[in-house]
Amino acid sequence: MRALADITEDALVRVDQQAHREFGDDETAWEPSQLRAYFERLDAARFDPEAVA
């Protein structure tokens, strides 16, 4: 059985990787709406990491 911290960390990594594939590697070039979506996805992964998996 995996620890919740490990599941959460994996979910956060997946969100980050997906955002960089979707929005580009340079975070400073992201539009405000892209940043907002990124942070919303990170929050969702923190609250329910298994939903992201």
Buried (B, 14 or more C-beta within 10 A) or exposed (E): EEEEEEBBEBBBEBBBEEBBEEBEEEEEEBEEEBEEBBEEBBEBBEEEBEEBE
